Amino acid sequence: MRMRVKDVLDLLAAGVPEAEILEDYPCLEAEDIGACLEYAAAEADHPVLVAR
């Protein structure tokens, strides 16, 4: 079974504890949640351009 990164992030953003996510979705491991957070951080990291 696969889960989208967005679904994991939505659960975390809604305040669902990591332990509950892992219990509800046995296909996930703690490392998977960490990987989702790393992916989101990398996607949000972009240069800020300032117009002059």
Summary of the structure (lengths in Angstrom):
residues: 52
radius of gyration: 14.1
end to end distance: 49.3
largest distance: 51.5
contacts: 96
relative contact order: 0.17
helix: 60%
strand: 0%
